[in-house]
Amino acid sequence: MTIFEQYIWSHLWTPFLYALSACLALTFSAGALVDVMRQITQGLSLDMACQILCLQLVLSIHLGLPASCVFGGIFAYANLDLMALRTSGIGVARWLKPSLIFGCMVGWLAWQWNEWALPLANYSLHKLQDQIQNQITSKALVNQINHKLIYVKEWKPLHMNHCVMWDSEMNQLWMAKQIDWDGARWIAKQVVHYQWDDQFQLQLQSHVAKMEWPTAWISQQQWQPMWMNVQTLKCYKQVAEFNKHIAIRYYQKYAFPISCGLLHLIGSSLASVSKKGFILSLIVLFGYYLFGFGCEALAESSQMSALMAGWMPVAGLFFVLCLCMKQAS
């Protein structure tokens, strides 16, 4: 980068960090902090409260990134004399180049955070809340699918222990010590099979060391997309096409970092609109969330594909960016 671009680059970090801190203070204090203080008054231990606050902080950073990108960009470029830059012959593309690089870096950080920190924090928070409610950490699942009763004692993404399936139509009982997803199918190990006749007399008892476990026998309740990274979502998307939320979350994982980069560019270009820039940035941010929720709702109701639901907000932001750059020129 040139000296001019390095100068702009050095002014991008502080407004972004200030905006992120303000978003964290708003979302964290209004949500997690109030809820934890209420639980402390009801007898929650300080150790549990600190763990919940730390896990909620991870979620608050994820929620605050889009707003931080918009406001960080607009506050950074508002401190620069853009009129002097334009009269000096410096075009919009040149003074937005540092913002593009900064947006790519923020998008990469958002990807890493969304891929590794957020799923682990969501899963740990769920387990911690189960402990607070005096439930067993490995929560048992019982799910009714047609005439089959599914029971899972302990489960994690793509892995289950001590599974039982009772088929009331065929009078059959299947018990598996563990079930794992190998990338193409579910594999059950140490399986015991019982079968009774119509008078409930035991007809068959067999032991199988390893067998393929049918997908239809897997409980739907264990698929929680917010606990999964991209690799896990990809595997579950192959075996759970009926669960649209998994497919939507899969595409949103890729779209979210790009959205953060586009929002920073939009905020940077809106700084040239002077007094209206902050109000317009609020409208853009609100429209981004509203449009994203609307696309997700349409995909859940099968009126839009999961691919479109994940990427339509990004396309909308790109269109808004083109308008903002035209206005800035």
N, C-alpha and C positions, 0 to 999 in steps of 0.2 A: 504493500500500500504506500501511497505517496504521503508526504508530511501532512498535507491537508486532510487526507482520509484518516490518518492516524490521530489527528487532532479531534475529528468528529468521533472516532472510535473510543477515545478516552473519555468522552462525555456521555457515553451510552450506558455505562455500568451503574453509576450512582442513581440516576432516576429509576432504572429498572429495579434495583434493590430496594429503593424507597417504596416504589409501587407494590412490590411483592410483600414487603413488611406491612404496609397498610392493608392489603387484602387479607393477609394472615391474621392481623389483629381484628379485622372485621368478622371474618368467617369463623375463626377459632374462638373468639370471646363470645360471639353471639350464639354459637352452637355447642361445641364440645365442652368449653369451660363451664358454662351455665349448667349443662347436664351433669357433669362430674361433681360440681359443688352440691347439686341437689342430691346426688347419690351419697355423697359424704355425710350429709345431714341424716341420711337414712341408714348409716352404719357402714358405708364402704371404707375399707382400710386405705391408708395413705399410699401404701405400696401399689395396690391395685389402681388407685386413682392416677398415680404417676405413669404407670404403664399405659392406661387408656389415653392419657393426654399425649404421650409420645406417639402412639399409633395414630391418633386423630390428627396430629400435626402433619404426618405424611399425607393424609387425605386432604388436609387444608392447603398444602403446597400444590397438590395436583389441581385443586379447584381454582386456586388463585393465579395459576400461570397465564391463562388467556388474558385476564384483565391486566395483569402486570405487563404483558407484552404491549398491549395497546397504550396504556398510560405511560409506561416507560419510554416508548417511542415519541409520544406527543410532548412529554415534558422535556426530553432531551433536546429535541429540535426546536422547541419553543425558546430555548435559551440562546439559540444561534440566530444571527441576523441573516435570514434567508433572502431578504430583499437585496442585501449587499452581495450575496452570492450570485443571485440571478443577474444583477447589473454588471458583475465582473465576468459574465460569460460562462459561469459554471452551471451546467444543466442539472435537471432533476435526477437523471440517472446517475450522475457522478456523486452528488451529495447523499443519495440514497444507497450507494454501494456499501458503505460501512454498516448501514442498517440491515442490508441483505445478509452480509456475513454474520452479523450479530444474531439475526433471526435464525439462520442455519445452526448456529451454535446453541441457542436456546432450544430449538427444535430437537437437536441431538440430546441435550440434557433432559428434555421432556420425555423423549423416547426411553432413555435409560431409567428414569424415575418411574414411568408408567409400566415398564416391562419387569423390573426387578423389585423395586421398593414397594409399590402400591399393592400388588397381589399378595405379597407376604404380610403387609400391614393389615389388609382387609381380613385375611384368613386368621391371623393372630388375634385381631380384635373380636372376631366371631367366637373363637374359642374362649377368650377371656370373658366375654359376656355370658357364655354358657356356665363358666365357673362361678361367676357372680350370682347367677340364678340357681346355684346349687344343683346344677345338672352335671352329668358325667361329660368329661371333655370329648371322648369318643362317642358322640351322640348316636343312639340307635335309630335307625330309619325303618319304618314299616310303610310300605306303599302297596296299594291295591291296583293291579293292572288286569282288567278283564276278570278271569277266574283264578288269577295267580296272586299269591301273597308273597311279597318280597321283604326280607329282613336283612339289614346290613348293620353289623355291630360297630365296626370301625372303618372309616373311609377317608381317603385323600384323593386329589385329582389323579385319575388313571390307576388307582390302586384301592382295593377293598379287602377287608379281613372278615372271616367268619360270616359268610353269606348263606342264607337259607331261602329256598323257593318252594312253595307248596302249591301244587296244581289241583284244584278241587274237582275239575272235570275228569282228570285221568287218575286221581288218587295217587299222585306221585310226590315224593319229597326229595329234593336235591340239597345237599349240604357241601359247601366248598370252604376250605380253610383260607384261601386267598385267591383273588382274581386280579389280573394285571392286563393292561393294554399294551400289546407288543408293536403298535404302529399300524396294524391292519385288522386286528380282531382281539376279542377278549379271551384270555387263557385262564382257565380255572385249574387249580392244583389241589391234590388230595380231596377228591370228590367222593361222597358217599351217596348212593341212590337207593331209595326205598319205593316199593310199589305195592299197593293193596288192591284187593278185589272189591266188589260191591258190598260184601259182608264185612269189609275191613279186616280181612285175614291177610297177613303178610305173604306176598307171593314172590317177591324178588328183593334181594339185598346185594348190591354190588359195590366194589371199590374201584375207582379210577384214579391213576396217578396224575394224569394231565388230560384235559379236554377243552374244546372250544365252548365258551359260554355264550349262548345266544344274546344278541344285543337287546332284544325285546324283554329279557329278564332283568335288565339293569334298571335300577330305580332312577326315575327322572329327577328326584329331588336333590341328588348329589351334585348336579351340574350347576355350579355357581360361577358364571363368567368373571365376576369381579375378583375371584381368587386365582385366576389363571393368567399366564403369560401367553405370548403369541404361539409358541410351540404346542402348549397344552390345548389352546383354543383350536388350533389347526387339527389336532388329533380328534378332539371331541366333535368338531364340525363335520368330520367324515362319518362318524358313527351316530350322530344325533341331528340329522337334517331337519327333523320335525321341530327342534328347538331353535326358533328364529333368533332369539336373543343372543345365542352363542355366535351365530354368523354375523349379526350386527356388531357385537363387541369386537369380533375379529377384525373387521374393516375399520372400526373406530380406533383401534390400536395404531394403525398406520396413519390414519387421517389426523389424529390429534397433534403430533409434532409438527406436521406441515401447517396446520391451522395456527399454531403459536407463531411460527415464522411469518406467515401472511399477516397476522394481526399486528406484529411489530412494524412491518412495512406500512400497513394502513395507518397506524398511529403516527409514524414518522412523517408520512405524506400529509396527514391532516393538520400537522403543525403549521403549515403554510396558510391555513384558512383563518388564522389569528383567533378572534374571539369565538367563532363558531366551532373551532376544532374540538374542544372538550365535549361539547354537547353532541356533536356528530359521532365522536368516539363512543359515547354512552349508547347512542342509537345503534351503532354497528355491533357493539358487544351484546346488547340485549337481543338484537335481531339474530345474531349468530346462535345464541343459546335457544331462542324460541324456534328458529328454523331447524336446528338439530333435534330438538325434542319432537317437533312435528314430523320430521322424516322418520324418526325412530318409531313413533306411534303408527304411522302409515305402514311401515315394514312389519310391525307386530301384528297388524290386522290384515296382512297379505295384500295390501294395496300398492306396495312398492317392494322392490327387491332389497335384500340386505346390502348388496353392493352399492346401490344408489343411496340408501339411507346413510351409509358410512361416508360417502364421498360427495354427496350433494352440498353439505355445508362448506366443504373446501372449495367447490366450484363457485358457490355464492361469494365467498371471501375473495377469490381471485377476480371475479367480476367487479366487486366493490373496489379492489385495489387498482384495477385499470381506470375506474372513474376517478379515484382520488389522485392518481398520478397525472391524469389529464387535467384535473382542476389545479394541481400544483404547478403544472407547466404554464 
